[in-house]
């Protein structure tokens, strides 16, 4: 994943409404009307959130008859998780050093 794409993914995930939309799409595909019914905001506002998610690669949108369905695309989430996993090692090692320090104080 490129740095630019990673920026788009984390930018999209920074908003709680977009995270809630992704959580819903993890269970089922949905159209804008269905998503609008879940939130206290207008259809144009939901559409803007969907556009951000689509640009980040977190959702895809397809036509099914007259409906345009949004679907979760999880690969960018996997890539972002892999990027964060590097920091898990850092924190684990930091806690190990803290444990050693605390043991030496006893």
TALIN-V257849 format. One record per pair of residues at least 6 apart in sequence whose ideal C-beta (glycine too) atoms are under 8 Angstrom apart, sorted by the first residue. I is the first residue (numbers start at 0). GAP is how many residues later the second one is. Records with the same first field share a line. If there is no record, write none. Layout:
I: GAP / GAP
This chain:
0: 8 / 75 / 78 / 79 / 82
4: 51 / 52 / 71 / 74
5: 73 / 74 / 77
7: 47 / 48 / 49
8: 47 / 48 / 49 / 67 / 68 / 70 / 71
9: 70
10: 41 / 45
11: 6 / 40 / 41 / 43 / 44 / 46
12: 6 / 9 / 45 / 67
14: 34 / 37
16: 22 / 24 / 32
17: 31 / 34 / 35
19: 18 / 19
20: 14 / 25 / 28 / 29 / 32 / 38 / 49
21: 31 / 36 / 37 / 50 / 55
23: 6 / 11 / 14
24: 34 / 45 / 46 / 47
25: 46 / 48
28: 40 / 41 / 42
29: 39 / 40
30: 36 / 37 / 38 / 39
31: 11 / 14 / 15 / 18 / 36 / 38
32: 10
34: 11 / 15 / 35
35: 6 / 7 / 10
38: 7
49: 9 / 11 / 20
52: 6 / 17
53: 6 / 7 / 16
55: 20
56: 16 / 18 / 19
57: 14 / 15 / 18 / 19
58: 11 / 12 / 13 / 14
59: 10 / 11 / 13
60: 7 / 8 / 9 / 10
61: 6 / 7 / 9
62: 6
